[in-house]
């Protein structure tokens, strides 16, 4: 009886390990054959927030509940999310032998990275009750004309804690994580891995 119990525990542990062995992204579509294989130059455009869901509300509904100062703070947070995502993407891509530049025209690169934040859970820190900040982004890699070649979803969490109590700080941290994940995906595609 004890052996059977131990075997079931071992099988459950192995199953959970195998489930965690996948990529830290969800692929929506991938161009085939892989147009990025062996090519490493990408232009990144500013992050957008089209049809953003904040918790269980639309961004418009969420903003309607905020005063002018909070609304301004959110605009600053969105700008910081863009900056952190882009900086982390560019830095991590460089360490993976890819080149990511800020896009200013269609001539900047053969491929473009277009990212849209689709979900944002601000989280909360009270010291007693804490809830993580969650940011989800959909990244499209396109040709210069805007035709989508790859589309991938990423998610990052930033824990609410005494060392990271502010919502804006956690949003910036999550955006940096997302930029690094996007760079990992680019490297993965450049090397021709599945």
C-alpha positions in Angstrom: 0.0 0.0 0.0 2.8 2.4 0.9 4.6 1.7 -2.4 1.4 2.5 -4.4 1.0 5.7 -2.5 4.6 6.7 -3.1 4.3 5.8 -6.8 1.2 8.1 -7.1 3.1 11.0 -5.4 6.1 10.5 -7.7 3.8 10.5 -10.8 2.1 13.7 -9.7 5.4 15.3 -9.1 6.7 14.3 -12.5 3.5 15.5 -14.2 3.8 18.9 -12.6 7.5 19.2 -13.6 6.7 18.2 -17.2 3.8 20.7 -17.4 6.2 23.4 -16.4 8.7 22.5 -19.1 7.0 24.5 -21.8 7.9 28.0 -23.0 6.9 31.0 -20.9 4.7 32.3 -23.7 1.5 31.3 -25.5 1.9 31.2 -29.3 -1.1 32.4 -31.2 0.5 32.1 -34.6 3.9 31.5 -36.2 4.9 32.1 -39.8 6.2 29.0 -41.5 8.8 28.7 -42.8 10.4 30.7 -40.1 11.3 34.1 -41.7 13.5 35.1 -38.7 15.9 32.2 -38.8 19.4 33.6 -38.8 18.2 37.2 -39.0 18.6 39.4 -36.0 17.4 42.9 -36.6 14.1 44.2 -35.4 12.5 47.6 -34.9 10.3 48.1 -31.8 7.4 50.5 -31.9 5.8 52.0 -28.7 3.6 49.8 -26.6 -0.1 50.3 -27.0 -3.0 49.8 -24.6 -5.8 49.1 -27.1 -9.0 47.5 -25.5 -7.1 47.2 -22.2 -9.0 45.3 -19.4 -8.1 46.5 -15.9 -9.2 43.8 -13.5 -12.8 43.1 -14.5 -13.4 46.6 -16.0 -12.5 48.3 -19.2 -9.8 51.0 -18.9 -12.5 53.7 -19.5 -14.6 52.4 -16.7 -11.6 52.1 -14.4 -10.5 55.7 -15.2 -14.0 57.1 -14.6 -13.5 56.1 -10.9 -10.3 58.0 -10.6 -9.6 61.7 -9.8 -7.4 63.9 -12.1 -4.2 63.2 -10.2 -4.8 59.4 -10.4 -5.6 59.7 -14.1 -2.3 61.6 -14.7 -0.4 59.0 -12.6 -1.8 56.2 -14.8 -0.6 58.0 -18.0 2.8 58.2 -16.4 2.7 54.5 -15.5 1.7 53.7 -19.1 4.7 55.7 -20.4 7.0 53.9 -17.9 5.6 50.5 -18.9 6.6 51.3 -22.5 10.0 52.5 -21.4 10.7 49.5 -19.2 9.5 47.0 -21.7 11.5 48.5 -24.6 14.7 48.9 -22.5 14.5 45.3 -21.2 13.7 44.0 -24.7 16.7 45.9 -26.3 19.1 44.9 -23.6 18.2 41.2 -23.4 18.1 40.9 -27.2 21.6 42.3 -27.4 22.8 39.6 -25.0 21.2 37.0 -27.3 23.0 38.4 -30.4 19.9 40.1 -31.8 19.6 43.8 -32.6 16.4 45.7 -31.6 16.2 49.4 -32.4 13.5 51.9 -31.7 11.5 52.1 -34.9 11.1 55.5 -36.6 10.4 54.4 -40.2 9.8 51.2 -42.3 13.4 51.3 -43.3 14.7 50.7 -39.8 14.5 46.9 -39.8 13.1 44.0 -41.9 10.8 43.1 -38.9 8.9 45.1 -36.4 7.8 44.3 -32.8 4.3 45.6 -32.0 3.1 45.1 -28.4 -0.3 45.7 -26.9 -1.0 45.5 -23.2 -4.3 43.6 -23.0 -4.8 43.1 -19.3 -3.6 44.9 -16.1 -4.3 43.9 -12.6 -2.9 46.7 -10.4 -2.7 44.6 -7.3 -2.8 45.9 -3.8 -0.4 46.2 -0.8 -1.8 46.8 2.6 0.6 44.9 4.8 -2.2 42.5 5.8 -3.7 41.7 2.4 -1.6 41.8 -0.7 -2.4 41.0 -4.3 0.2 40.7 -7.1 0.3 43.1 -10.1 -0.3 41.2 -13.3 0.4 42.5 -16.8 -0.4 40.6 -20.0 0.8 41.7 -23.4 0.3 40.4 -27.0 3.3 40.8 -29.1 3.1 40.8 -32.9 6.2 40.5 -35.1 5.3 42.0 -38.5 7.0 42.9 -41.8 7.5 46.6 -42.5 4.0 46.8 -44.1 2.4 45.5 -40.9 1.6 42.0 -42.0 1.6 39.8 -38.9 4.1 37.0 -39.1 4.2 35.8 -35.4 1.8 36.6 -32.6 2.6 35.6 -29.0 1.1 36.3 -25.6 3.2 36.9 -22.4 2.2 37.4 -18.8 4.2 38.7 -15.9 3.5 39.1 -12.2 5.1 41.4 -9.7 4.5 40.6 -6.0 3.1 43.2 -3.7 5.4 43.4 -0.8 7.1 45.8 1.7 10.0 46.2 -0.7 7.7 46.9 -3.7 4.5 48.4 -2.3 3.6 50.8 -5.1 1.4 49.8 -8.0 3.5 51.9 -10.4 6.7 50.2 -9.3 5.2 46.8 -9.7 3.8 47.7 -13.2 7.3 48.8 -14.2 8.8 45.5 -12.8 6.3 43.4 -14.8 6.9 45.4 -17.9 10.7 44.7 -17.6 10.0 41.0 -17.2 7.8 41.1 -20.3 10.5 42.8 -22.4 13.0 40.0 -21.3 10.5 37.3 -22.3 9.9 38.9 -25.7 13.6 39.0 -26.3 13.8 35.3 -25.3 11.1 34.5 -27.9 13.0 36.5 -30.6 16.2 34.6 -29.8 14.3 31.3 -29.9 13.0 32.1 -33.4 16.3 33.4 -34.7 17.9 30.2 -33.7 15.1 28.2 -35.4 13.9 26.4 -32.3 10.3 25.2 -32.0 
